[in-house]
Amino acid sequence: MKRPRGPRSPSLLRYATALIVALVIAVAPGHAQDFQSWNEVDLAAAWGRIDLLAPFVARTDPSLPNPQLAATGLTADIHLPARLTLTPGYLFADLPQAGYLVHLPLIAVTATLHPGRLTVADRNRFEKLIGYPGSPVRYRNRLLFDYPIRRAHAFLDDEVMFNLSTGEFNQNRLQAGAGAHLAPRLLLDLYYLRKNPASGTVTHVLGTTLRFTLTQRTARFTPTHSP
């Protein structure tokens, strides 16, 4: 005899969408003209203890000529003992409105903790912006909180960036969002990001990250905005 089914729970993506809408409502008054769209498609694959990621990024602004940025590249997460991850990589970014073609070799070290179901990750990333005025070296520190919810997750992170070439604060990025597996190897993240540069106006961002995992390993819940 079949057991009666209870009411179906709302789609997991509804929770993600509701979170993003709530964040937009909270910051939208007086800032509608400042919203940008950051969209990313990732191809991910695992090889032993190494996770490979090829991001394809496009950023647009409805009030300006577009695209603002287009980028791609390759990074490799090498999983080490003591819950550390070493990430070398290379990215290439085209900023057509400014006329810059930027090469970004990078190296990052991430320490991860798992208090209960929560994931806490502290990423320290160094990158050189070759082709950007002055070819500065930039340091980025991101503290991430990620919590799984069945086949979905919610995340919050804050990233501070410093220009090491001048010894000055560069910008801060506060990000919050959620996502879900649309299929075993397909993950969609939706997020709101507030970019606060050292000079200039605050930028509000609505973003998406769609990740295809090409190998059998289950896709990890790791929000990214690569360049």
C-alpha positions, 0 to 999 in steps of 0.5 A, spaced: 500 500 500 502 506 498 503 511 503 500 518 502 504 523 499 504 530 503 504 537 500 510 538 495 515 542 498 516 549 494 522 548 488 529 549 491 530 555 486 524 559 489 528 559 495 534 562 491 530 567 487 526 569 493 533 571 497 535 575 491 529 578 490 529 580 498 536 583 497 534 587 491 528 590 494 533 592 500 538 596 496 534 598 490 531 605 492 535 610 489 540 605 486 536 602 480 541 605 475 547 602 478 545 595 477 550 591 473 549 583 471 555 579 472 554 572 468 558 566 468 558 559 465 563 554 468 566 548 466 569 543 471 572 537 472 576 532 477 583 529 476 585 525 482 585 530 488 585 536 483 579 540 481 580 544 474 575 550 472 574 554 466 570 560 467 567 564 461 565 571 464 561 576 461 559 583 465 554 588 462 551 595 465 544 597 462 546 604 462 553 603 459 556 600 452 557 593 453 560 588 455 564 591 460 568 585 461 569 578 458 574 573 461 576 566 461 582 562 463 583 556 467 584 554 475 586 548 478 584 547 486 590 542 489 587 539 495 593 538 500 593 536 507 590 540 513 584 542 509 588 547 505 587 548 497 592 551 493 590 554 487 594 556 481 591 559 475 591 564 469 585 568 467 585 573 460 580 579 461 578 583 455 575 590 458 573 593 451 570 600 453 577 601 457 581 598 451 585 594 456 587 586 454 589 584 461 593 577 463 592 575 470 596 569 473 594 568 480 596 563 486 591 562 492 591 558 498 584 557 502 583 554 509 577 550 510 573 548 516 567 544 517 563 546 524 557 542 523 554 542 516 557 549 515 563 550 511 567 556 512 573 558 507 578 563 508 581 564 501 588 568 500 589 570 493 595 574 489 594 576 482 598 580 477 594 584 472 599 585 466 596 590 461 592 594 466 595 601 467 601 600 472 600 592 471 599 592 479 599 586 484 593 585 487 591 581 494 584 578 495 582 575 502 575 572 501 571 569 507 566 565 505 560 561 509 556 556 505 550 552 508 547 546 504 540 545 504 538 538 501 540 539 493 541 546 494 545 551 498 546 558 501 552 562 501 555 569 504 562 572 503 566 578 504 572 579 499 577 585 501 582 587 495 589 591 496 593 594 491 600 591 493 604 595 488 601 602 491 600 599 498 592 601 498 586 599 499 582 597 492 575 595 493 570 591 497 565 586 495 560 583 499 556 577 496 550 573 498 546 568 494 543 561 494 543 555 488 541 548 487 543 542 483 538 542 476 541 536 475 547 531 478 552 535 474 549 542 473 549 547 478 546 554 478 547 560 483 544 566 483 547 572 487 547 579 489 553 583 490 555 590 492 562 592 490 565 598 494 571 601 490 576 605 494 574 611 489 568 611 485 561 609 486 558 603 489 556 598 484 550 593 485 550 587 482 545 581 480 549 575 478 548 568 476 553 562 475 552 556 471 557 550 473 557 544 468 561 538 472 564 534 466 566 528 471 563 523 476 565 527 482 559 531 485 559 538 483 562 542 489 558 548 492 563 553 491 560 560 489 565 564 484 566 570 480 573 569 477 576 575 475 
